[in-house]
Amino acid sequence: MEEYLHRGDAYLEKEEYDEAIADYTKAIKLNPNYAEAYYHRGVAYGKKGEYDAAIADCNKVIELMPDSAMAYLSRGAAYLEKRQYDRAIRDCDRAIELDPNFALAYYTEGIVWYREGLYYTALAKLRKCIELSQDPSLTQAAEQLLEEPKLMGT
């Protein structure tokens, strides 16, 4: 079971999503309550643009592990891509509620608010991301978004 998860992770890293999904699915067949395999498979589906499948896997993770901030954030990111902004915001908020120092959740929610045209709220979320982030690439991404003309005047 673990070997399928690890091999799936290797495929995911190489952007071989179908192979990753196949291995995660094998792990899930061996243990239908394997939350980590559902989570990783959901990530692979999201990378492929199969957002409904990603959401379904995140739903299963949340069912198995209701306090998983990562599952809420991943589901929120899928909703963001589907332009279901209310759901994306709800999931980002829940991720932040579960982990108040979750910089990536603030970043993702900042993007949602930006796309909704609520620039003051986007600005606040992105600034909070920068304050909390320990990941230089995430900090840089948030800083670049702050340089968008629509946010610079707020």
SERO-4910 file (N, C-alpha, C, O; in steps of 0.05 Angstrom, whole numbers):
BEGIN
 pado doro    nc1    nc2    nc3   cac1   cac2   cac3    cc1    cc2    cc3    oc1    oc2    oc3
  Met    A     17    -24      0      0      0      0     18     25      0     14     43    -16
  Glu    A     36     26     18     54     49     20     71     52     -6     77     74    -15
  Glu    A     78     29    -17     94     31    -42     79     44    -64     91     58    -81
  Tyr    A     53     39    -65     37     53    -86     35     83    -81     37     99   -100
  Leu    A     33     90    -56     33    119    -49     59    132    -57     59    153    -70
  His    A     81    120    -50    108    131    -56    113    132    -86    124    152    -97
  Arg    A    105    111   -100    109    111   -129     91    132   -142     99    145   -161
  Gly    A     67    134   -132     49    155   -142     60    182   -138     58    200   -155
  Asp    A     72    187   -115     85    213   -109    107    218   -129    111    241   -139
  Ala    A    123    197   -136    144    201   -156    133    208   -183    144    226   -197
  Tyr    A    112    195   -191     99    202   -216     88    230   -215     90    245   -235
  Leu    A     76    237   -193     64    264   -190     86    285   -194     82    306   -207
  Glu    A    109    280   -181    131    299   -183    141    302   -212    150    323   -220
  Lys    A    140    280   -227    149    280   -255    126    289   -274    129    289   -299
  Glu    A    103    298   -262     80    307   -278     68    285   -295     57    290   -317
  Glu    A     71    260   -286     59    237   -300     33    231   -284     32    212   -269
  Tyr    A     13    247   -289    -11    247   -272    -27    221   -275    -37    211   -255
  Asp    A    -30    210   -299    -46    186   -302    -34    163   -287    -48    147   -274
  Glu    A     -7    161   -288      7    140   -273      4    144   -243      0    125   -228
  Ala    A      6    169   -235      3    175   -206    -25    167   -197    -28    154   -176
  Ile    A    -45    175   -212    -73    169   -205    -77    139   -203    -90    129   -185
  Ala    A    -65    124   -222    -68     95   -222    -56     83   -196    -68     65   -184
  Asp    A    -33     92   -188    -21     81   -164    -36     89   -139    -40     73   -121
  Tyr    A    -45    114   -137    -61    122   -114    -87    106   -113    -96     99    -91
  Thr    A    -98    101   -136   -123     85   -136   -118     56   -126   -134     45   -112
  Lys    A    -95     45   -133    -87     18   -123    -85     19    -93    -94      0    -79
  Ala    A    -73     40    -82    -70     42    -53    -97     44    -40   -102     32    -19
  Ile    A   -115     59    -52   -142     62    -41   -158     36    -42   -173     30    -24
  Lys    A   -154     20    -63   -167     -6    -65   -158    -24    -42   -174    -40    -32
  Leu    A   -133    -22    -35   -122    -38    -13   -132    -28     14   -136    -44     33
  Asn    A   -137     -2     16   -148     10     41   -166     32     34   -157     55     29
  Pro    A   -192     27     33   -211     48     25   -213     72     43   -226     92     37
  Asn    A   -199     71     66   -199     93     85   -172    107     86   -165    120    105
  Tyr    A   -156    104     65   -129    115     63   -130    144     55   -128    150     31
  Ala    A   -134    162     74   -138    190     69   -115    202     53   -120    219     35
  Glu    A    -91    195     59    -68    207     46    -68    200     16    -61    217     -1
  Ala    A    -76    176      9    -78    168    -19   -100    184    -34    -96    193    -56
  Tyr    A   -122    188    -20   -144    204    -32   -134    233    -36   -139    245    -57
  Tyr    A   -119    243    -16   -110    271    -19    -91    274    -43    -94    291    -59
  His    A    -71    256    -44    -52    258    -66    -65    253    -94    -58    266   -113
  Arg    A    -84    235    -94    -98    230   -120   -114    255   -127   -115    262   -151
  Gly    A   -126    268   -108   -140    293   -113   -122    315   -124   -130    330   -142
  Val    A    -98    316   -113    -78    335   -124    -72    329   -153    -71    347   -170
  Ala    A    -68    303   -159    -62    295   -186    -85    302   -205    -81    312   -227
  Tyr    A   -109    297   -196   -133    304   -212   -133    334   -217   -139    344   -239
  Gly    A   -127    350   -196   -127    379   -199   -106    388   -219   -111    406   -235
  Lys    A    -83    376   -218    -61    383   -237    -70    377   -266    -61    390   -284
  Lys    A    -86    356   -269    -96    349   -296   -119    366   -305   -127    365   -328
  Gly    A   -130    383   -286   -153    399   -293   -179    385   -289   -200    394   -298
  Glu    A   -179    362   -276   -203    347   -271   -213    355   -243   -210    340   -223
  Tyr    A   -225    378   -242   -231    390   -216   -254    376   -201   -253    375   -176
  Asp    A   -273    365   -215   -294    351   -201   -283    326   -187   -291    320   -165
  Ala    A   -265    312   -200   -253    288   -188   -235    297   -164   -235    284   -144
  Ala    A   -221    319   -167   -205    330   -145   -223    336   -121   -216    330    -98
  Ile    A   -245    349   -126   -264    357   -105   -274    332    -91   -276    331    -67
  Ala    A   -282    311   -107   -292    286    -95   -271    274    -77   -278    264    -55
  Asp    A   -246    273    -85   -225    262    -68   -221    279    -43   -217    268    -21
  Cys    A   -222    305    -46   -219    322    -22   -243    318     -3   -239    318     21
  Asn    A   -267    314    -14   -290    308      3   -285    283     19   -292    282     43
  Lys    A   -273    263      7   -268    238     21   -247    242     43   -250    232     65
  Val    A   -227    258     37   -207    264     58   -220    278     81   -215    272    104
  Ile    A   -237    298     75   -250    313     96   -269    295    113   -271    298    137
  Glu    A   -281    276     99   -298    256    114   -281    240    133   -289    235    156
  Leu    A   -257    232    124   -240    215    140   -224    231    161   -218    221    182
  Met    A   -217    256    153   -200    273    171   -212    301    170   -202    318    156
  Pro    A   -233    306    186   -247    331    185   -230    356    193   -238    378    188
  Asp    A   -207    351    205   -190    374    213   -166    378    194   -146    390    201
  Ser    A   -168    368    170   -146    370    150   -148    397    136   -164    400    117
  Ala    A   -132    416    144   -131    442    131   -123    439    102   -133    454     85
  Met    A   -104    421     96    -95    417     69   -118    408     51   -120    416     28
  Ala    A   -135    390     61   -157    381     44   -177    403     38   -186    406     15
  Tyr    A   -182    420     58   -200    443     53   -187    462     33   -201    472     15
  Leu    A   -161    467     36   -148    485     17   -148    474    -11   -153    488    -31
  Ser    A   -142    448    -14   -141    436    -40   -169    436    -53   -171    441    -77
  Arg    A   -189    431    -38   -216    433    -49   -223    461    -56   -235    466    -77
  Gly    A   -215    480    -40   -219    508    -46   -205    517    -72   -215    532    -87
  Ala    A   -180    506    -76   -166    513   -100   -180    501   -125   -180    514   -146
  Ala    A   -192    478   -122   -207    466   -144   -232    483   -150   -239    488   -173
  Tyr    A   -245    492   -129   -268    510   -133   -260    536   -146   -274    547   -162
  Leu    A   -237    546   -138   -226    570   -151   -224    567   -181   -232    584   -196
  Glu    A   -212    544   -189   -208    539   -217   -235    535   -232   -237    541   -256
  Lys    A   -255    526   -217   -282    523   -229   -298    550   -228   -321    551   -236
  Arg    A   -285    570   -217   -298    596   -213   -322    596   -195   -341    611   -197
  Gln    A   -321    577   -176   -341    576   -155   -330    589   -131   -322    577   -111
  Tyr    A   -329    616   -132   -314    632   -113   -325    630    -85   -310    630    -66
  Asp    A   -351    629    -82   -363    628    -54   -353    602    -40   -346    603    -17
  Arg    A   -353    580    -55   -343    555    -43   -313    556    -38   -304    546    -18
  Ala    A   -299    568    -56   -269    571    -52   -264    587    -27   -246    580    -11
  Ile    A   -277    609    -24   -273    626      0   -280    611     26   -266    612     45
  Arg    A   -303    597     25   -311    581     48   -290    561     56   -283    558     80
  Asp    A   -278    547     36   -258    527     42   -232    539     51   -219    529     69
  Cys    A   -224    562     39   -200    575     49   -203    585     77   -185    582     94
  Asp    A   -227    596     83   -232    605    111   -231    582    130   -220    585    152
  Arg    A   -241    559    122   -241    535    140   -212    526    144   -204    519    166
  Ala    A   -196    526    123   -168    519    125   -153    537    145   -137    528    161
  Ile    A   -159    563    143   -146    583    160   -156    580    189   -141    583    208
  Glu    A   -182    573    192   -192    568    219   -178    544    232   -172    545    256
  Leu    A   -173    524    216   -159    500    226   -129    505    231   -117    494    249
  Asp    A   -117    522    215    -89    529    217    -85    559    211    -81    566    188
  Pro    A    -86    575    232    -85    604    228    -58    614    216    -57    637    208
  Asn    A    -38    597    215    -12    605    204     -8    594    176     15    592    167
  Phe    A    -29    586    163    -28    572    137    -26    593    114    -46    601    103
  Ala    A     -1    601    108      4    622     89     -8    617     62    -19    634     49
  Leu    A     -6    592     53    -17    585     26    -47    589     25    -58    596      4
  Ala    A    -61    584     47    -90    589     47    -96    619     44   -115    626     30
  Tyr    A    -81    635     57    -85    664     54    -79    673     25    -93    689     14
  Tyr    A    -58    662     13    -52    668    -15    -74    660    -34    -83    675    -51
  Thr    A    -84    635    -30   -105    625    -48   -130    642    -44   -143    649    -64
  Glu    A   -137    649    -20   -161    666    -16   -156    694    -27   -175    706    -37
  Gly    A   -132    703    -26   -126    729    -38   -131    729    -68   -141    748    -79
  Ile    A   -124    707    -81   -129    704   -110   -159    704   -115   -169    716   -134
  Val    A   -174    690    -98   -203    689   -102   -215    717   -100   -230    725   -117
  Trp    A   -207    732    -79   -218    759    -76   -209    777    -99   -225    794   -107
  Tyr    A   -185    773   -108   -175    789   -131   -193    783   -156   -201    802   -170
  Arg    A   -198    758   -161   -215    751   -184   -244    761   -181   -257    767   -201
  Glu    A   -252    763   -156   -279    774   -151   -280    804   -153   -302    816   -153
  Gly    A   -257    817   -155   -255    846   -157   -257    860   -130   -261    885   -129
  Leu    A   -253    845   -108   -253    857    -82   -224    861    -73   -213    845    -58
  Tyr    A   -212    882    -83   -184    886    -81   -174    892    -53   -152    883    -46
  Tyr    A   -189    906    -37   -180    911     -9   -177    885      6   -158    881     21
  Thr    A   -197    868      3   -196    842     17   -173    825      6   -159    812     21
  Ala    A   -170    825    -21   -147    811    -33   -121    821    -22   -103    805    -15
  Leu    A   -118    847    -20    -94    859     -9    -88    849     19    -65    842     26
  Ala    A   -108    849     36   -105    841     64    -96    811     65    -78    805     81
  Lys    A   -108    794     49   -101    766     50    -73    761     40    -58    745     51
  Leu    A    -65    776     18    -38    772      8    -17    783     27      4    771     30
  Arg    A    -23    805     40     -4    815     60     -1    795     84     21    792     94
  Lys    A    -23    783     92    -21    763    113     -5    739    104     11    728    120
  Cys    A     -8    731     79      8    709     68     37    716     70     53    699     80
  Ile    A     45    740     62     73    748     63     83    748     91    106    740     97
  Glu    A     67    758    110     75    759    138     81    731    149     99    727    164
  Leu    A     65    711    141     67    684    152     86    666    137     96    647    148
  Ser    A     90    672    111    103    653     94    133    649    101    147    668    108
  Gln    A    140    623    101    168    616    104    179    604     78    201    593     77
  Asp    A    163    606     57    170    595     31    176    618     12    158    633      5
  Pro    A    201    621      5    209    644    -12    193    646    -38    187    668    -47
  Ser    A    187    623    -51    172    625    -76    143    633    -72    132    647    -88
  Leu    A    131    626    -49    104    635    -43    104    665    -37     87    680    -46
  Thr    A    124    673    -21    126    702    -15    130    718    -41    117    739    -44
  Gln    A    146    708    -58    151    723    -84    125    724   -100    119    745   -112
  Ala    A    110    702   -101     85    702   -117     66    722   -106     52    736   -121
  Ala    A     63    723    -79     45    742    -66     54    770    -71     38    788    -77
  Glu    A     80    775    -69     91    802    -75     86    811   -104     79    834   -109
  Gln    A     89    792   -122     84    799   -150     55    806   -155     48    824   -170
  Leu    A     37    791   -142      8    797   -145      2    825   -132    -15    839   -142
  Leu    A     16    832   -111     12    858    -99     20    881   -117     11    903   -114
  Glu    A     37    875   -137     46    895   -156     26    899   -179     30    917   -196
  Glu    A      4    883   -179    -16    887   -200    -28    915   -197    -34    924   -175
  Pro    A    -32    929   -219    -42    956   -218    -68    959   -202    -72    979   -189
  Lys    A    -85    939   -204   -111    941   -189   -107    941   -159   -123    952   -145
  Leu    A    -85    929   -150    -80    928   -121    -62    951   -112    -63    958    -88
  Met    A    -46    961   -130    -27    982   -122    -41   1007   -112    -30   1022    -96
  Gly    A    -65   1013   -123    -79   1037   -115    -96   1034    -90   -108   1053    -81
  Thr    A    -96   1009    -79   -113   1005    -55    -97   1008    -30   -108   1005     -8
***
